[in-house]
Amino acid sequence: ALRRLTEAVDDDDEVVRRILEASRRSMGTDLTEDDAAQIVSFAATVAQLGDYKRNLVAYLRAKMAAVAPNLGALIGDTV
């Protein structure tokens, strides 16, 4: 389970540590099927946004390198 969690957060040990700390402090309650479905849907949306951001950053880097390499070197590729 820990390996799946680590993979789910792109091997970010700090995020894994924070999730584990929160799970130890949580009182918890039973989830309804609707709650679980909403959580899964939200997590999928967050993952899609992360993929979109990575693609957008790669696109911007490529465009900055092609159109304004000097400006990109000075201010970075994320404007």
C-alpha positions, 0 to 999 in steps of 0.5 A: 500500500505504501508503494502505491501511495508513493507512486501516486504522488510521483515519489514525493517523500514529503507528500507521503510523510504528510499524508501518513501524519494526517492519517494518524491524527484523523478520527475517521468515519465511514464513507458512503459509496457516494462520498467515495465516488466523489473523492475518486472523481476529485482525485482523477481531476487533480491527476488530470490537472497535474498532467495538463500542467506538465504538458503546458510547461513543456509546451511553454519551454519549447516555445520560449526556446524557439521564439525568445531564447534570450528572454527565456534564459533571463526570466525562465520559461514559466511566465 
